[in-house]
Amino acid sequence: MLGESVVRSLVTIASPVLRDVVVSPPLCEWVATQGWRYVFGHVTLDALLGTGRIEFQHRLLGEHLGADEFEQAVLAVVGTADQLVETLQARFGGLRYTDLRV
């Protein structure tokens, strides 16, 4: 009901895409204008001191979340993040999470 306090659980599924990405106007523009254009999930940029971390995330309400729905959401998020790695790295730089720091 309107005005009543309702406690809801929110489940965030996130998969890393790139780290140590130089935060630039073209990257910020891409995240703002293209990063949400997915049927399932969106791209996030966590920027800190000139470099950032790119993730792919999706959120679900948890009250009635079934195991099958959760599993499909995880697979979709991980699959999309995996597809984004090469495209975004070629365009904006950064390191994969599997790349070693030297």
N, C-alpha and C positions, 0 to 999 in steps of 0.2 A: 504494500500500500504506500501511497505517496506520503512522505514525511516519516515513515518508519525506518529505523536503522536495520539494514539487512547485511548480514555477514556473508560474504561470498569468498570462495577460494579461487584464486587465479593461478593457473599453471603456465609458466613460461618455458618454452622449449627453445634453446639457443644452440647454434653451432658456429664455431669460429671459422672465419674465412681468411683474413689476413691480419698480420700485426706489423708494427713499425711502419705504417703507411704515413707518408708526409701529408699532413692536412693542408689541402690547397682549395682555392675557390672552385676549380672544376670538380674536384671530388665532392665537396659539400653540395654543389649544384646537382650532381648526379644522384647523391643519396636523397636529396629533397625532392627531386622531380621524377626519378626513375626507380629509386629503391623501394617504393611502396607498390609498384605495379605488378605484384604477384598475386595469383589467386589465393595462395596459401602462404602468409607470412610477409615479412618486410626486412630490409637491410637497415642495420643500425651502425652508427659511427660513434665510438667512444674516444674522444680526442683529449690528449694530455700533453702539454708542453711541446706542441708542434708536430707530434706524431700521434697516430691513432690506431685503434683496433676496429676491424670491421667484422660484424657478426650477421648471421641471418637468424631471425626470431619469429616465433608464432606464439600467440597466447590463446588459451582455452579456459572456459569456466570449468572448475573442477568438481562441482557438486554431483554431477551425474556423468562424469567422464568414465567411459568404459575402457577396459584394457585394449580392445581392438582399435578403438578410436585413438587412444594415446599412442599405440604402436605405429599406426598409419601416419600420425602427425610427426612423430620422431623421424620416421623414414623420409617423409616429404621434406622436412627441414634439413636433414643431413644431406639428402640428395641435391637439393637446390644449392646449399652452401658449397658442395663439392663442384657443382657446375660453374659457380661464380668465381672460384679461385683463379683459374687461368685468365679469364676475361678481365677481371678487375686488376690482377697483378700486371698484365700487359699494359693496361691503360693508366694505372695510378701508382704502380710500384708496390713496395712492401714485401714482406716475407710470409711464406706459408708457416703454419705452426709446426710443420715438420722440418723446416729449414733450421740448420744450426747457426747460432751466432758466432761470428769470428772476431 
